[in-house]
């Protein structure tokens, strides 16, 4: 039959372990990207709904949302809200 040395078995084990680790990491990265895209869609949907309700809202590059509205005292008021996803961003 086949005769393998310990060195060959360790080498094959290391190669298989690295390959499995790489595949699991790629799978997790794909999941995080899907979650991030879903989160972005929710933020833009929120901003769209606020705009339809008469409240000015805009998404900035740093993932903050500026919300402004006209109050009863005749002045425009605004605030910046940082909305972060539960999963870490890249």
PDB file of N, CA, C and O in Angstrom, chain B, residues numbered from 101:
ATOM      1  N   UNK B 101       0.855  -1.182   0.000  1.00  0.00           N
ATOM      2  CA  UNK B 101       0.000   0.000   0.000  1.00  0.00           C
ATOM      3  C   UNK B 101       0.889   1.229   0.000  1.00  0.00           C
ATOM      4  O   UNK B 101       2.060   1.156  -0.372  1.00  0.00           O
ATOM      5  N   UNK B 102       0.341   2.346   0.412  1.00  0.00           N
ATOM      6  CA  UNK B 102       1.109   3.584   0.423  1.00  0.00           C
ATOM      7  C   UNK B 102       1.857   3.729   1.727  1.00  0.00           C
ATOM      8  O   UNK B 102       1.367   3.341   2.788  1.00  0.00           O
ATOM      9  N   UNK B 103       3.033   4.284   1.642  1.00  0.00           N
ATOM     10  CA  UNK B 103       3.796   4.585   2.854  1.00  0.00           C
ATOM     11  C   UNK B 103       4.136   6.071   2.831  1.00  0.00           C
ATOM     12  O   UNK B 103       4.836   6.553   1.940  1.00  0.00           O
ATOM     13  N   UNK B 104       3.628   6.780   3.827  1.00  0.00           N
ATOM     14  CA  UNK B 104       3.880   8.214   3.938  1.00  0.00           C
ATOM     15  C   UNK B 104       4.730   8.470   5.166  1.00  0.00           C
ATOM     16  O   UNK B 104       4.584   7.793   6.184  1.00  0.00           O
ATOM     17  N   UNK B 105       5.604   9.434   5.071  1.00  0.00           N
ATOM     18  CA  UNK B 105       6.391   9.827   6.238  1.00  0.00           C
ATOM     19  C   UNK B 105       5.570  10.830   7.043  1.00  0.00           C
ATOM     20  O   UNK B 105       4.602  11.404   6.544  1.00  0.00           O
ATOM     21  N   UNK B 106       5.969  11.029   8.283  1.00  0.00           N
ATOM     22  CA  UNK B 106       5.311  11.998   9.154  1.00  0.00           C
ATOM     23  C   UNK B 106       5.393  13.391   8.517  1.00  0.00           C
ATOM     24  O   UNK B 106       4.435  14.162   8.577  1.00  0.00           O
ATOM     25  N   UNK B 107       6.512  13.700   7.924  1.00  0.00           N
ATOM     26  CA  UNK B 107       6.716  15.005   7.292  1.00  0.00           C
ATOM     27  C   UNK B 107       5.682  15.242   6.194  1.00  0.00           C
ATOM     28  O   UNK B 107       5.118  16.333   6.103  1.00  0.00           O
ATOM     29  N   UNK B 108       5.431  14.250   5.373  1.00  0.00           N
ATOM     30  CA  UNK B 108       4.441  14.395   4.310  1.00  0.00           C
ATOM     31  C   UNK B 108       3.026  14.555   4.873  1.00  0.00           C
ATOM     32  O   UNK B 108       2.244  15.360   4.369  1.00  0.00           O
ATOM     33  N   UNK B 109       2.703  13.795   5.911  1.00  0.00           N
ATOM     34  CA  UNK B 109       1.383  13.899   6.522  1.00  0.00           C
ATOM     35  C   UNK B 109       1.174  15.267   7.172  1.00  0.00           C
ATOM     36  O   UNK B 109       0.083  15.830   7.082  1.00  0.00           O
ATOM     37  N   UNK B 110       2.202  15.803   7.823  1.00  0.00           N
ATOM     38  CA  UNK B 110       2.101  17.127   8.430  1.00  0.00           C
ATOM     39  C   UNK B 110       1.934  18.188   7.346  1.00  0.00           C
ATOM     40  O   UNK B 110       1.138  19.115   7.498  1.00  0.00           O
ATOM     41  N   UNK B 111       2.676  18.054   6.263  1.00  0.00           N
ATOM     42  CA  UNK B 111       2.559  19.013   5.159  1.00  0.00           C
ATOM     43  C   UNK B 111       1.153  19.007   4.572  1.00  0.00           C
ATOM     44  O   UNK B 111       0.573  20.070   4.351  1.00  0.00           O
ATOM     45  N   UNK B 112       0.607  17.844   4.322  1.00  0.00           N
ATOM     46  CA  UNK B 112      -0.749  17.746   3.776  1.00  0.00           C
ATOM     47  C   UNK B 112      -1.756  18.311   4.780  1.00  0.00           C
ATOM     48  O   UNK B 112      -2.691  19.004   4.379  1.00  0.00           O
ATOM     49  N   UNK B 113      -1.588  18.034   6.061  1.00  0.00           N
ATOM     50  CA  UNK B 113      -2.490  18.549   7.094  1.00  0.00           C
ATOM     51  C   UNK B 113      -2.451  20.069   7.128  1.00  0.00           C
ATOM     52  O   UNK B 113      -3.499  20.708   7.231  1.00  0.00           O
ATOM     53  N   UNK B 114      -1.278  20.653   7.046  1.00  0.00           N
ATOM     54  CA  UNK B 114      -1.146  22.113   7.072  1.00  0.00           C
ATOM     55  C   UNK B 114      -1.804  22.724   5.836  1.00  0.00           C
ATOM     56  O   UNK B 114      -2.507  23.728   5.946  1.00  0.00           O
ATOM     57  N   UNK B 115      -1.590  22.140   4.680  1.00  0.00           N
ATOM     58  CA  UNK B 115      -2.189  22.669   3.446  1.00  0.00           C
ATOM     59  C   UNK B 115      -3.714  22.608   3.524  1.00  0.00           C
ATOM     60  O   UNK B 115      -4.387  23.567   3.147  1.00  0.00           O
ATOM     61  N   UNK B 116      -4.259  21.510   4.001  1.00  0.00           N
ATOM     62  CA  UNK B 116      -5.714  21.373   4.118  1.00  0.00           C
ATOM     63  C   UNK B 116      -6.259  22.368   5.143  1.00  0.00           C
ATOM     64  O   UNK B 116      -7.301  22.981   4.913  1.00  0.00           O
ATOM     65  N   UNK B 117      -5.568  22.535   6.266  1.00  0.00           N
ATOM     66  CA  UNK B 117      -6.025  23.469   7.299  1.00  0.00           C
ATOM     67  C   UNK B 117      -6.024  24.909   6.782  1.00  0.00           C
ATOM     68  O   UNK B 117      -6.964  25.657   7.052  1.00  0.00           O
ATOM     69  N   UNK B 118      -4.997  25.305   6.052  1.00  0.00           N
ATOM     70  CA  UNK B 118      -4.935  26.655   5.491  1.00  0.00           C
ATOM     71  C   UNK B 118      -6.051  26.855   4.467  1.00  0.00           C
ATOM     72  O   UNK B 118      -6.676  27.915   4.436  1.00  0.00           O
ATOM     73  N   UNK B 119      -6.302  25.867   3.644  1.00  0.00           N
ATOM     74  CA  UNK B 119      -7.366  25.970   2.640  1.00  0.00           C
ATOM     75  C   UNK B 119      -8.739  26.106   3.305  1.00  0.00           C
ATOM     76  O   UNK B 119      -9.553  26.928   2.882  1.00  0.00           O
ATOM     77  N   UNK B 120      -8.995  25.316   4.330  1.00  0.00           N
ATOM     78  CA  UNK B 120     -10.279  25.403   5.037  1.00  0.00           C
ATOM     79  C   UNK B 120     -10.413  26.756   5.730  1.00  0.00           C
ATOM     80  O   UNK B 120     -11.481  27.366   5.691  1.00  0.00           O
ATOM     81  N   UNK B 121      -9.348  27.230   6.359  1.00  0.00           N
ATOM     82  CA  UNK B 121      -9.373  28.543   7.005  1.00  0.00           C
ATOM     83  C   UNK B 121      -9.660  29.660   6.015  1.00  0.00           C
ATOM     84  O   UNK B 121     -10.437  30.570   6.308  1.00  0.00           O
ATOM     85  N   UNK B 122      -9.037  29.595   4.846  1.00  0.00           N
ATOM     86  CA  UNK B 122      -9.257  30.608   3.823  1.00  0.00           C
ATOM     87  C   UNK B 122     -10.708  30.588   3.338  1.00  0.00           C
ATOM     88  O   UNK B 122     -11.326  31.641   3.179  1.00  0.00           O
ATOM     89  N   UNK B 123     -11.249  29.391   3.103  1.00  0.00           N
ATOM     90  CA  UNK B 123     -12.636  29.277   2.639  1.00  0.00           C
ATOM     91  C   UNK B 123     -13.623  29.821   3.680  1.00  0.00           C
ATOM     92  O   UNK B 123     -14.577  30.513   3.324  1.00  0.00           O
ATOM     93  N   UNK B 124     -13.400  29.513   4.952  1.00  0.00           N
ATOM     94  CA  UNK B 124     -14.289  30.018   6.002  1.00  0.00           C
ATOM     95  C   UNK B 124     -14.209  31.538   6.101  1.00  0.00           C
ATOM     96  O   UNK B 124     -15.227  32.200   6.302  1.00  0.00           O
ATOM     97  N   UNK B 125     -13.014  32.092   5.964  1.00  0.00           N
ATOM     98  CA  UNK B 125     -12.842  33.539   6.013  1.00  0.00           C
ATOM     99  C   UNK B 125     -13.566  34.215   4.855  1.00  0.00           C
ATOM    100  O   UNK B 125     -14.222  35.238   5.054  1.00  0.00           O
ATOM    101  N   UNK B 126     -13.460  33.666   3.657  1.00  0.00           N
ATOM    102  CA  UNK B 126     -14.145  34.232   2.493  1.00  0.00           C
ATOM    103  C   UNK B 126     -15.660  34.166   2.664  1.00  0.00           C
ATOM    104  O   UNK B 126     -16.376  35.089   2.275  1.00  0.00           O
ATOM    105  N   UNK B 127     -16.136  33.085   3.239  1.00  0.00           N
ATOM    106  CA  UNK B 127     -17.573  32.944   3.453  1.00  0.00           C
ATOM    107  C   UNK B 127     -18.082  34.000   4.437  1.00  0.00           C
ATOM    108  O   UNK B 127     -19.141  34.591   4.227  1.00  0.00           O
ATOM    109  N   UNK B 128     -17.326  34.233   5.509  1.00  0.00           N
ATOM    110  CA  UNK B 128     -17.706  35.244   6.485  1.00  0.00           C
ATOM    111  C   UNK B 128     -17.669  36.638   5.857  1.00  0.00           C
ATOM    112  O   UNK B 128     -18.549  37.458   6.120  1.00  0.00           O
ATOM    113  N   UNK B 129     -16.665  36.909   5.036  1.00  0.00           N
ATOM    114  CA  UNK B 129     -16.555  38.207   4.375  1.00  0.00           C
ATOM    115  C   UNK B 129     -17.739  38.447   3.444  1.00  0.00           C
ATOM    116  O   UNK B 129     -18.253  39.563   3.373  1.00  0.00           O
ATOM    117  N   UNK B 130     -18.166  37.431   2.745  1.00  0.00           N
ATOM    118  CA  UNK B 130     -19.329  37.553   1.859  1.00  0.00           C
ATOM    119  C   UNK B 130     -20.584  37.865   2.666  1.00  0.00           C
ATOM    120  O   UNK B 130     -21.396  38.692   2.252  1.00  0.00           O
ATOM    121  N   UNK B 131     -20.748  37.220   3.796  1.00  0.00           N
ATOM    122  CA  UNK B 131     -21.898  37.472   4.664  1.00  0.00           C
ATOM    123  C   UNK B 131     -21.878  38.903   5.179  1.00  0.00           C
ATOM    124  O   UNK B 131     -22.913  39.568   5.205  1.00  0.00           O
ATOM    125  N   UNK B 132     -20.703  39.385   5.590  1.00  0.00           N
ATOM    126  CA  UNK B 132     -20.598  40.752   6.089  1.00  0.00           C
ATOM    127  C   UNK B 132     -20.918  41.764   4.993  1.00  0.00           C
ATOM    128  O   UNK B 132     -21.545  42.788   5.265  1.00  0.00           O
ATOM    129  N   UNK B 133     -20.497  41.492   3.765  1.00  0.00           N
ATOM    130  CA  UNK B 133     -20.813  42.401   2.661  1.00  0.00           C
ATOM    131  C   UNK B 133     -22.309  42.451   2.395  1.00  0.00           C
ATOM    132  O   UNK B 133     -22.860  43.522   2.144  1.00  0.00           O
ATOM    133  N   UNK B 134     -22.969  41.301   2.447  1.00  0.00           N
ATOM    134  CA  UNK B 134     -24.420  41.270   2.247  1.00  0.00           C
ATOM    135  C   UNK B 134     -25.124  42.049   3.351  1.00  0.00           C
ATOM    136  O   UNK B 134     -26.064  42.798   3.080  1.00  0.00           O
ATOM    137  N   UNK B 135     -24.675  41.878   4.599  1.00  0.00           N
ATOM    138  CA  UNK B 135     -25.266  42.611   5.716  1.00  0.00           C
ATOM    139  C   UNK B 135     -25.059  44.111   5.555  1.00  0.00           C
ATOM    140  O   UNK B 135     -25.966  44.899   5.825  1.00  0.00           O
ATOM    141  N   UNK B 136     -23.859  44.510   5.112  1.00  0.00           N
ATOM    142  CA  UNK B 136     -23.568  45.928   4.926  1.00  0.00           C
ATOM    143  C   UNK B 136     -24.459  46.521   3.845  1.00  0.00           C
ATOM    144  O   UNK B 136     -24.985  47.622   4.009  1.00  0.00           O
ATOM    145  N   UNK B 137     -24.634  45.799   2.740  1.00  0.00           N
ATOM    146  CA  UNK B 137     -25.474  46.299   1.661  1.00  0.00           C
ATOM    147  C   UNK B 137     -26.933  46.406   2.109  1.00  0.00           C
ATOM    148  O   UNK B 137     -27.634  47.348   1.741  1.00  0.00           O
ATOM    149  N   UNK B 138     -27.379  45.446   2.897  1.00  0.00           N
ATOM    150  CA  UNK B 138     -28.740  45.484   3.428  1.00  0.00           C
ATOM    151  C   UNK B 138     -28.904  46.676   4.360  1.00  0.00           C
ATOM    152  O   UNK B 138     -29.933  47.352   4.334  1.00  0.00           O
ATOM    153  N   UNK B 139     -27.891  46.935   5.183  1.00  0.00           N
ATOM    154  CA  UNK B 139     -27.925  48.064   6.110  1.00  0.00           C
ATOM    155  C   UNK B 139     -27.990  49.380   5.353  1.00  0.00           C
ATOM    156  O   UNK B 139     -28.761  50.267   5.720  1.00  0.00           O
ATOM    157  N   UNK B 140     -27.185  49.518   4.292  1.00  0.00           N
ATOM    158  CA  UNK B 140     -27.201  50.742   3.496  1.00  0.00           C
ATOM    159  C   UNK B 140     -28.580  50.958   2.880  1.00  0.00           C
ATOM    160  O   UNK B 140     -29.076  52.083   2.841  1.00  0.00           O
ATOM    161  N   UNK B 141     -29.193  49.887   2.403  1.00  0.00           N
ATOM    162  CA  UNK B 141     -30.529  49.995   1.840  1.00  0.00           C
ATOM    163  C   UNK B 141     -31.542  50.493   2.861  1.00  0.00           C
ATOM    164  O   UNK B 141     -32.424  51.287   2.533  1.00  0.00           O
ATOM    165  N   UNK B 142     -31.415  50.028   4.096  1.00  0.00           N
ATOM    166  CA  UNK B 142     -32.319  50.472   5.161  1.00  0.00           C
ATOM    167  C   UNK B 142     -32.126  51.954   5.460  1.00  0.00           C
ATOM    168  O   UNK B 142     -33.101  52.680   5.657  1.00  0.00           O
ATOM    169  N   UNK B 143     -30.868  52.409   5.494  1.00  0.00           N
ATOM    170  CA  UNK B 143     -30.590  53.823   5.767  1.00  0.00           C
ATOM    171  C   UNK B 143     -31.197  54.694   4.675  1.00  0.00           C
ATOM    172  O   UNK B 143     -31.844  55.699   4.968  1.00  0.00           O
ATOM    173  N   UNK B 144     -30.988  54.309   3.409  1.00  0.00           N
ATOM    174  CA  UNK B 144     -31.538  55.102   2.313  1.00  0.00           C
ATOM    175  C   UNK B 144     -33.064  55.052   2.296  1.00  0.00           C
ATOM    176  O   UNK B 144     -33.704  56.032   1.914  1.00  0.00           O
ATOM    177  N   UNK B 145     -33.652  53.938   2.699  1.00  0.00           N
ATOM    178  CA  UNK B 145     -35.107  53.850   2.788  1.00  0.00           C
ATOM    179  C   UNK B 145     -35.627  54.785   3.881  1.00  0.00           C
ATOM    180  O   UNK B 145     -36.651  55.444   3.699  1.00  0.00           O
ATOM    181  N   UNK B 146     -34.926  54.844   5.014  1.00  0.00           N
ATOM    182  CA  UNK B 146     -35.306  55.754   6.102  1.00  0.00           C
ATOM    183  C   UNK B 146     -35.245  57.202   5.634  1.00  0.00           C
ATOM    184  O   UNK B 146     -36.167  57.978   5.884  1.00  0.00           O
ATOM    185  N   UNK B 147     -34.153  57.567   4.950  1.00  0.00           N
ATOM    186  CA  UNK B 147     -34.002  58.933   4.454  1.00  0.00           C
ATOM    187  C   UNK B 147     -35.103  59.260   3.440  1.00  0.00           C
ATOM    188  O   UNK B 147     -35.664  60.356   3.459  1.00  0.00           O
ATOM    189  N   UNK B 148     -35.405  58.317   2.565  1.00  0.00           N
ATOM    190  CA  UNK B 148     -36.476  58.537   1.593  1.00  0.00           C
ATOM    191  C   UNK B 148     -37.822  58.748   2.263  1.00  0.00           C
ATOM    192  O   UNK B 148     -38.593  59.617   1.856  1.00  0.00           O
ATOM    193  N   UNK B 149     -38.103  57.968   3.274  1.00  0.00           N
ATOM    194  CA  UNK B 149     -39.374  58.105   3.997  1.00  0.00           C
ATOM    195  C   UNK B 149     -39.442  59.435   4.730  1.00  0.00           C
ATOM    196  O   UNK B 149     -40.483  60.093   4.732  1.00  0.00           O
ATOM    197  N   UNK B 150     -38.337  59.835   5.355  1.00  0.00           N
ATOM    198  CA  UNK B 150     -38.318  61.131   6.037  1.00  0.00           C
ATOM    199  C   UNK B 150     -38.549  62.273   5.050  1.00  0.00           C
ATOM    200  O   UNK B 150     -39.281  63.217   5.345  1.00  0.00           O
ATOM    201  N   UNK B 151     -37.922  62.182   3.880  1.00  0.00           N
ATOM    202  CA  UNK B 151     -38.107  63.224   2.867  1.00  0.00           C
ATOM    203  C   UNK B 151     -39.554  63.279   2.388  1.00  0.00           C
ATOM    204  O   UNK B 151     -40.081  64.364   2.138  1.00  0.00           O
ATOM    205  N   UNK B 152     -40.204  62.118   2.257  1.00  0.00           N
ATOM    206  CA  UNK B 152     -41.606  62.100   1.837  1.00  0.00           C
ATOM    207  C   UNK B 152     -42.506  62.706   2.906  1.00  0.00           C
ATOM    208  O   UNK B 152     -43.575  63.231   2.592  1.00  0.00           O
ATOM    209  N   UNK B 153     -42.084  62.638   4.164  1.00  0.00           N
ATOM    210  CA  UNK B 153     -42.876  63.202   5.261  1.00  0.00           C
ATOM    211  C   UNK B 153     -42.601  64.691   5.473  1.00  0.00           C
ATOM    212  O   UNK B 153     -43.169  65.304   6.376  1.00  0.00           O
ATOM    213  N   UNK B 154     -41.732  65.273   4.645  1.00  0.00           N
ATOM    214  CA  UNK B 154     -41.471  66.702   4.744  1.00  0.00           C
ATOM    215  C   UNK B 154     -40.271  67.068   5.597  1.00  0.00           C
ATOM    216  O   UNK B 154     -40.012  68.247   5.836  1.00  0.00           O
ATOM    217  N   UNK B 155     -39.544  66.071   6.052  1.00  0.00           N
ATOM    218  CA  UNK B 155     -38.341  66.320   6.843  1.00  0.00           C
ATOM    219  C   UNK B 155     -37.148  66.158   5.904  1.00  0.00           C
ATOM    220  O   UNK B 155     -37.036  65.147   5.211  1.00  0.00           O
ATOM    221  N   UNK B 156     -36.265  67.143   5.879  1.00  0.00           N
ATOM    222  CA  UNK B 156     -35.096  67.045   5.017  1.00  0.00           C
ATOM    223  C   UNK B 156     -34.079  66.114   5.657  1.00  0.00           C
ATOM    224  O   UNK B 156     -33.722  66.283   6.823  1.00  0.00           O
ATOM    225  N   UNK B 157     -33.617  65.140   4.903  1.00  0.00           N
ATOM    226  CA  UNK B 157     -32.624  64.188   5.399  1.00  0.00           C
ATOM    227  C   UNK B 157     -31.661  63.873   4.270  1.00  0.00           C
ATOM    228  O   UNK B 157     -32.052  63.795   3.106  1.00  0.00           O
ATOM    229  N   UNK B 158     -30.401  63.695   4.629  1.00  0.00           N
ATOM    230  CA  UNK B 158     -29.368  63.414   3.629  1.00  0.00           C
ATOM    231  C   UNK B 158     -28.323  62.501   4.243  1.00  0.00           C
ATOM    232  O   UNK B 158     -27.950  62.673   5.404  1.00  0.00           O
ATOM    233  N   UNK B 159     -27.843  61.522   3.466  1.00  0.00           N
ATOM    234  CA  UNK B 159     -26.788  60.617   3.911  1.00  0.00           C
ATOM    235  C   UNK B 159     -25.446  61.198   3.494  1.00  0.00           C
ATOM    236  O   UNK B 159     -25.253  61.554   2.331  1.00  0.00           O
ATOM    237  N   UNK B 160     -24.515  61.294   4.446  1.00  0.00           N
ATOM    238  CA  UNK B 160     -23.178  61.800   4.166  1.00  0.00           C
ATOM    239  C   UNK B 160     -22.206  60.642   3.943  1.00  0.00           C
ATOM    240  O   UNK B 160     -22.527  59.490   4.236  1.00  0.00           O
ATOM    241  N   UNK B 161     -21.027  60.952   3.427  1.00  0.00           N
ATOM    242  CA  UNK B 161     -20.019  59.926   3.139  1.00  0.00           C
ATOM    243  C   UNK B 161     -19.530  59.196   4.379  1.00  0.00           C
ATOM    244  O   UNK B 161     -19.108  58.044   4.286  1.00  0.00           O
ATOM    245  N   UNK B 162     -19.579  59.844   5.538  1.00  0.00           N
ATOM    246  CA  UNK B 162     -19.101  59.202   6.770  1.00  0.00           C
ATOM    247  C   UNK B 162     -20.201  58.386   7.454  1.00  0.00           C
ATOM    248  O   UNK B 162     -20.101  58.063   8.638  1.00  0.00           O
ATOM    249  N   UNK B 163     -21.251  58.058   6.696  1.00  0.00           N
ATOM    250  CA  UNK B 163     -22.374  57.231   7.157  1.00  0.00           C
ATOM    251  C   UNK B 163     -23.235  57.935   8.196  1.00  0.00           C
ATOM    252  O   UNK B 163     -23.994  57.277   8.907  1.00  0.00           O
ATOM    253  N   UNK B 164     -23.134  59.251   8.299  1.00  0.00           N
ATOM    254  CA  UNK B 164     -24.034  59.975   9.183  1.00  0.00           C
ATOM    255  C   UNK B 164     -25.210  60.470   8.356  1.00  0.00           C
ATOM    256  O   UNK B 164     -25.115  60.614   7.138  1.00  0.00           O
ATOM    257  N   UNK B 165     -26.303  60.723   9.026  1.00  0.00           N
ATOM    258  CA  UNK B 165     -27.506  61.217   8.372  1.00  0.00           C
ATOM    259  C   UNK B 165     -27.823  62.584   8.975  1.00  0.00           C
ATOM    260  O   UNK B 165     -27.991  62.708  10.188  1.00  0.00           O
ATOM    261  N   UNK B 166     -27.903  63.598   8.135  1.00  0.00           N
ATOM    262  CA  UNK B 166     -28.282  64.924   8.622  1.00  0.00           C
ATOM    263  C   UNK B 166     -29.782  65.064   8.450  1.00  0.00           C
ATOM    264  O   UNK B 166     -30.314  64.915   7.351  1.00  0.00           O
ATOM    265  N   UNK B 167     -30.452  65.351   9.551  1.00  0.00           N
ATOM    266  CA  UNK B 167     -31.902  65.510   9.563  1.00  0.00           C
ATOM    267  C   UNK B 167     -32.195  66.953   9.945  1.00  0.00           C
ATOM    268  O   UNK B 167     -31.712  67.444  10.965  1.00  0.00           O
ATOM    269  N   UNK B 168     -32.979  67.622   9.131  1.00  0.00           N
ATOM    270  CA  UNK B 168     -33.343  69.006   9.448  1.00  0.00           C
ATOM    271  C   UNK B 168     -34.830  69.184   9.231  1.00  0.00           C
ATOM    272  O   UNK B 168     -35.447  68.517   8.401  1.00  0.00           O
ATOM    273  N   UNK B 169     -35.377  70.090   9.989  1.00  0.00           N
ATOM    274  CA  UNK B 169     -36.799  70.336   9.872  1.00  0.00           C
ATOM    275  C   UNK B 169     -37.137  71.733  10.344  1.00  0.00           C
ATOM    276  O   UNK B 169     -36.366  72.373  11.060  1.00  0.00           O
ATOM    277  N   UNK B 170     -38.279  72.181   9.938  1.00  0.00           N
ATOM    278  CA  UNK B 170     -38.759  73.505  10.274  1.00  0.00           C
ATOM    279  C   UNK B 170     -39.583  73.391  11.535  1.00  0.00           C
ATOM    280  O   UNK B 170     -40.550  72.631  11.589  1.00  0.00           O
ATOM    281  N   UNK B 171     -39.201  74.146  12.548  1.00  0.00           N
ATOM    282  CA  UNK B 171     -39.943  74.078  13.810  1.00  0.00           C
ATOM    283  C   UNK B 171     -40.983  75.183  13.853  1.00  0.00           C
ATOM    284  O   UNK B 171     -41.015  76.052  12.982  1.00  0.00           O
ATOM    285  N   UNK B 172     -41.814  75.147  14.845  1.00  0.00           N
ATOM    286  CA  UNK B 172     -42.875  76.135  14.982  1.00  0.00           C
ATOM    287  C   UNK B 172     -42.381  77.533  15.303  1.00  0.00           C
ATOM    288  O   UNK B 172     -43.120  78.501  15.125  1.00  0.00           O
ATOM    289  N   UNK B 173     -41.136  77.661  15.778  1.00  0.00           N
ATOM    290  CA  UNK B 173     -40.629  78.991  16.126  1.00  0.00           C
ATOM    291  C   UNK B 173     -40.071  79.746  14.927  1.00  0.00           C
ATOM    292  O   UNK B 173     -39.540  80.843  15.094  1.00  0.00           O
ATOM    293  N   UNK B 174     -40.174  79.193  13.728  1.00  0.00           N
ATOM    294  CA  UNK B 174     -39.747  79.879  12.522  1.00  0.00           C
ATOM    295  C   UNK B 174     -38.316  79.605  12.114  1.00  0.00           C
ATOM    296  O   UNK B 174     -37.853  80.168  11.121  1.00  0.00           O
ATOM    297  N   UNK B 175     -37.598  78.767  12.835  1.00  0.00           N
ATOM    298  CA  UNK B 175     -36.206  78.463  12.518  1.00  0.00           C
ATOM    299  C   UNK B 175     -36.069  77.023  12.028  1.00  0.00           C
ATOM    300  O   UNK B 175     -36.847  76.140  12.388  1.00  0.00           O
ATOM    301  N   UNK B 176     -35.042  76.821  11.188  1.00  0.00           N
ATOM    302  CA  UNK B 176     -34.675  75.466  10.772  1.00  0.00           C
ATOM    303  C   UNK B 176     -33.748  74.886  11.824  1.00  0.00           C
ATOM    304  O   UNK B 176     -32.811  75.552  12.265  1.00  0.00           O
ATOM    305  N   UNK B 177     -33.998  73.664  12.223  1.00  0.00           N
ATOM    306  CA  UNK B 177     -33.140  72.969  13.171  1.00  0.00           C
ATOM    307  C   UNK B 177     -32.620  71.710  12.504  1.00  0.00           C
ATOM    308  O   UNK B 177     -33.308  71.125  11.667  1.00  0.00           O
ATOM    309  N   UNK B 178     -31.419  71.286  12.861  1.00  0.00           N
ATOM    310  CA  UNK B 178     -30.843  70.091  12.267  1.00  0.00           C
ATOM    311  C   UNK B 178     -30.019  69.343  13.301  1.00  0.00           C
ATOM    312  O   UNK B 178     -29.609  69.902  14.318  1.00  0.00           O
ATOM    313  N   UNK B 179     -29.789  68.088  13.024  1.00  0.00           N
ATOM    314  CA  UNK B 179     -28.888  67.277  13.836  1.00  0.00           C
ATOM    315  C   UNK B 179     -28.256  66.220  12.939  1.00  0.00           C
ATOM    316  O   UNK B 179     -28.863  65.770  11.967  1.00  0.00           O
ATOM    317  N   UNK B 180     -27.041  65.835  13.276  1.00  0.00           N
ATOM    318  CA  UNK B 180     -26.356  64.753  12.562  1.00  0.00           C
ATOM    319  C   UNK B 180     -26.483  63.489  13.402  1.00  0.00           C
ATOM    320  O   UNK B 180     -26.153  63.483  14.588  1.00  0.00           O
ATOM    321  N   UNK B 181     -26.954  62.445  12.788  1.00  0.00           N
ATOM    322  CA  UNK B 181     -27.149  61.170  13.477  1.00  0.00           C
ATOM    323  C   UNK B 181     -26.230  60.154  12.823  1.00  0.00           C
ATOM    324  O   UNK B 181     -26.282  59.957  11.609  1.00  0.00           O
ATOM    325  N   UNK B 182     -25.393  59.512  13.617  1.00  0.00           N
ATOM    326  CA  UNK B 182     -24.511  58.466  13.078  1.00  0.00           C
ATOM    327  C   UNK B 182     -25.199  57.131  13.276  1.00  0.00           C
ATOM    328  O   UNK B 182     -25.445  56.705  14.404  1.00  0.00           O
ATOM    329  N   UNK B 183     -25.504  56.482  12.178  1.00  0.00           N
ATOM    330  CA  UNK B 183     -26.173  55.179  12.215  1.00  0.00           C
ATOM    331  C   UNK B 183     -25.134  54.135  11.860  1.00  0.00           C
ATOM    332  O   UNK B 183     -24.535  54.190  10.785  1.00  0.00           O
ATOM    333  N   UNK B 184     -24.917  53.189  12.750  1.00  0.00           N
ATOM    334  CA  UNK B 184     -23.895  52.170  12.511  1.00  0.00           C
ATOM    335  C   UNK B 184     -24.538  50.792  12.461  1.00  0.00           C
ATOM    336  O   UNK B 184     -25.498  50.523  13.184  1.00  0.00           O
ATOM    337  N   UNK B 185     -24.020  49.937  11.623  1.00  0.00           N
ATOM    338  CA  UNK B 185     -24.552  48.568  11.560  1.00  0.00           C
ATOM    339  C   UNK B 185     -24.032  47.747  12.741  1.00  0.00           C
ATOM    340  O   UNK B 185     -23.066  48.129  13.402  1.00  0.00           O
ATOM    341  N   UNK B 186     -24.682  46.628  12.991  1.00  0.00           N
ATOM    342  CA  UNK B 186     -24.220  45.772  14.084  1.00  0.00           C
ATOM    343  C   UNK B 186     -22.952  45.011  13.682  1.00  0.00           C
ATOM    344  O   UNK B 186     -22.146  44.651  14.540  1.00  0.00           O
ATOM    345  N   UNK B 187     -22.778  44.772  12.404  1.00  0.00           N
ATOM    346  CA  UNK B 187     -21.574  44.080  11.928  1.00  0.00           C
ATOM    347  C   UNK B 187     -20.487  45.107  11.607  1.00  0.00           C
ATOM    348  O   UNK B 187     -20.800  46.214  11.168  1.00  0.00           O
ATOM    349  N   UNK B 188     -19.236  44.764  11.817  1.00  0.00           N
ATOM    350  CA  UNK B 188     -18.166  45.726  11.518  1.00  0.00           C
ATOM    351  C   UNK B 188     -18.031  45.973  10.028  1.00  0.00           C
ATOM    352  O   UNK B 188     -18.228  45.069   9.215  1.00  0.00           O
ATOM    353  N   UNK B 189     -17.697  47.193   9.681  1.00  0.00           N
ATOM    354  CA  UNK B 189     -17.479  47.551   8.291  1.00  0.00           C
ATOM    355  C   UNK B 189     -16.055  47.211   7.907  1.00  0.00           C
ATOM    356  O   UNK B 189     -15.181  47.079   8.764  1.00  0.00           O
ATOM    357  N   UNK B 190     -15.827  47.070   6.596  1.00  0.00           N
ATOM    358  CA  UNK B 190     -14.474  46.773   6.124  1.00  0.00           C
ATOM    359  C   UNK B 190     -13.562  47.947   6.330  1.00  0.00           C
ATOM    360  O   UNK B 190     -12.381  47.878   5.991  1.00  0.00           O
TER     361      UNK B 190
END
